[in-house]
Amino acid sequence: MSATMATADSGAVKPLQNAMKMAKDAIQLEGENKHKVVSYT
């Protein structure tokens, strides 16, 4: 039972981790773009 629960958990957690990573990357890119805009002005 614990084995099937573990596989279900990893299956549910991986897409969430991918989404979190993508969100983190997007936030970092947004921050870099804001810094670039500020440095230009």
KOLNU-435523 format. One record per atom (N, C-alpha, C): residue in one letter; atom name; x, y, z. Coordinates in Angstrom, 2 decimals. Layout:
<'a'; 'CA'; <X; Y; Z>> ...
***
This chain:
<'m'; 'N'; <0.84; -1.20; 0.00>> <'m'; 'CA'; <0.00; 0.00; 0.00>> <'m'; 'C'; <0.87; 1.25; 0.00>> <'s'; 'N'; <1.91; 1.28; 0.84>> <'s'; 'CA'; <2.76; 2.47; 0.89>> <'s'; 'C'; <3.46; 2.70; -0.44>> <'a'; 'N'; <3.78; 1.62; -1.15>> <'a'; 'CA'; <4.47; 1.76; -2.44>> <'a'; 'C'; <3.56; 2.45; -3.45>> <'t'; 'N'; <2.30; 2.02; -3.53>> <'t'; 'CA'; <1.39; 2.65; -4.49>> <'t'; 'C'; <1.13; 4.09; -4.10>> <'m'; 'N'; <1.06; 4.38; -2.81>> <'m'; 'CA'; <0.85; 5.75; -2.37>> <'m'; 'C'; <2.06; 6.61; -2.75>> <'a'; 'N'; <3.26; 6.04; -2.64>> <'a'; 'CA'; <4.47; 6.80; -2.96>> <'a'; 'C'; <4.50; 7.15; -4.44>> <'t'; 'N'; <4.16; 6.18; -5.31>> <'t'; 'CA'; <4.18; 6.46; -6.74>> <'t'; 'C'; <3.11; 7.49; -7.08>> <'a'; 'N'; <1.96; 7.42; -6.43>> <'a'; 'CA'; <0.91; 8.40; -6.68>> <'a'; 'C'; <1.39; 9.78; -6.24>> <'d'; 'N'; <2.07; 9.84; -5.10>> <'d'; 'CA'; <2.57; 11.12; -4.61>> <'d'; 'C'; <3.59; 11.71; -5.58>> <'s'; 'N'; <4.55; 10.91; -6.00>> <'s'; 'CA'; <5.58; 11.42; -6.90>> <'s'; 'C'; <4.95; 11.86; -8.22>> <'g'; 'N'; <3.94; 11.14; -8.68>> <'g'; 'CA'; <3.26; 11.51; -9.92>> <'g'; 'C'; <2.54; 12.84; -9.76>> <'a'; 'N'; <2.03; 13.12; -8.57>> <'a'; 'CA'; <1.31; 14.36; -8.34>> <'a'; 'C'; <2.27; 15.51; -8.04>> <'v'; 'N'; <3.40; 15.18; -7.40>> <'v'; 'CA'; <4.33; 16.23; -6.98>> <'v'; 'C'; <5.18; 16.74; -8.14>> <'k'; 'N'; <5.56; 15.86; -9.06>> <'k'; 'CA'; <6.47; 16.28; -10.13>> <'k'; 'C'; <5.91; 17.42; -10.98>> <'p'; 'N'; <4.68; 17.32; -11.49>> <'p'; 'CA'; <4.15; 18.45; -12.28>> <'p'; 'C'; <4.09; 19.73; -11.45>> <'l'; 'N'; <3.78; 19.58; -10.16>> <'l'; 'CA'; <3.73; 20.76; -9.28>> <'l'; 'C'; <5.12; 21.38; -9.17>> <'q'; 'N'; <6.15; 20.54; -9.00>> <'q'; 'CA'; <7.52; 21.06; -8.90>> <'q'; 'C'; <7.91; 21.75; -10.21>> <'n'; 'N'; <7.51; 21.15; -11.35>> <'n'; 'CA'; <7.82; 21.76; -12.64>> <'n'; 'C'; <7.14; 23.12; -12.75>> <'a'; 'N'; <5.89; 23.21; -12.31>> <'a'; 'CA'; <5.16; 24.48; -12.37>> <'a'; 'C'; <5.82; 25.51; -11.46>> <'m'; 'N'; <6.24; 25.07; -10.27>> <'m'; 'CA'; <6.90; 25.99; -9.34>> <'m'; 'C'; <8.20; 26.50; -9.95>> <'k'; 'N'; <8.96; 25.59; -10.58>> <'k'; 'CA'; <10.23; 25.99; -11.18>> <'k'; 'C'; <10.00; 26.99; -12.32>> <'m'; 'N'; <8.98; 26.71; -13.15>> <'m'; 'CA'; <8.69; 27.61; -14.26>> <'m'; 'C'; <8.27; 28.98; -13.73>> <'a'; 'N'; <7.47; 28.98; -12.66>> <'a'; 'CA'; <7.03; 30.25; -12.07>> <'a'; 'C'; <8.23; 31.01; -11.52>> <'k'; 'N'; <9.14; 30.28; -10.87>> <'k'; 'CA'; <10.34; 30.92; -10.31>> <'k'; 'C'; <11.18; 31.53; -11.43>> <'d'; 'N'; <11.36; 30.78; -12.52>> <'d'; 'CA'; <12.15; 31.28; -13.65>> <'d'; 'C'; <11.49; 32.52; -14.24>> <'a'; 'N'; <10.15; 32.48; -14.37>> <'a'; 'CA'; <9.43; 33.61; -14.94>> <'a'; 'C'; <9.60; 34.85; -14.06>> <'i'; 'N'; <9.54; 34.66; -12.76>> <'i'; 'CA'; <9.70; 35.79; -11.83>> <'i'; 'C'; <11.11; 36.36; -11.95>> <'q'; 'N'; <12.10; 35.48; -12.06>> <'q'; 'CA'; <13.48; 35.96; -12.19>> <'q'; 'C'; <13.66; 36.74; -13.48>> <'l'; 'N'; <13.08; 36.22; -14.58>> <'l'; 'CA'; <13.18; 36.92; -15.86>> <'l'; 'C'; <12.51; 38.28; -15.77>> <'e'; 'N'; <11.34; 38.32; -15.14>> <'e'; 'CA'; <10.61; 39.58; -14.98>> <'e'; 'C'; <11.46; 40.57; -14.19>> <'g'; 'N'; <12.09; 40.08; -13.13>> <'g'; 'CA'; <12.94; 40.94; -12.32>> <'g'; 'C'; <14.11; 41.48; -13.13>> <'e'; 'N'; <14.73; 40.64; -13.95>> <'e'; 'CA'; <15.86; 41.08; -14.76>> <'e'; 'C'; <15.40; 42.13; -15.76>> <'n'; 'N'; <14.23; 41.91; -16.37>> <'n'; 'CA'; <13.73; 42.88; -17.35>> <'n'; 'C'; <13.45; 44.23; -16.69>> <'k'; 'N'; <12.91; 44.18; -15.47>> <'k'; 'CA'; <12.63; 45.44; -14.77>> <'k'; 'C'; <13.93; 46.17; -14.48>> <'h'; 'N'; <14.97; 45.43; -14.08>> <'h'; 'CA'; <16.25; 46.05; -13.80>> <'h'; 'C'; <16.82; 46.68; -15.07>> <'k'; 'N'; <16.69; 45.99; -16.20>> <'k'; 'CA'; <17.20; 46.51; -17.46>> <'k'; 'C'; <16.48; 47.81; -17.82>> <'v'; 'N'; <15.15; 47.81; -17.69>> <'v'; 'CA'; <14.37; 49.01; -18.01>> <'v'; 'C'; <14.81; 50.15; -17.11>> <'v'; 'N'; <15.01; 49.88; -15.83>> <'v'; 'CA'; <15.42; 50.93; -14.89>> <'v'; 'C'; <16.80; 51.46; -15.28>> <'s'; 'N'; <17.72; 50.56; -15.65>> <'s'; 'CA'; <19.07; 51.00; -15.97>> <'s'; 'C'; <19.09; 51.83; -17.25>> <'y'; 'N'; <18.18; 51.57; -18.18>> <'y'; 'CA'; <18.14; 52.34; -19.42>> <'y'; 'C'; <17.60; 53.74; -19.17>> <'t'; 'N'; <16.66; 53.89; -18.23>> <'t'; 'CA'; <16.03; 55.20; -18.01>> <'t'; 'C'; <16.78; 56.02; -17.02>> 
***
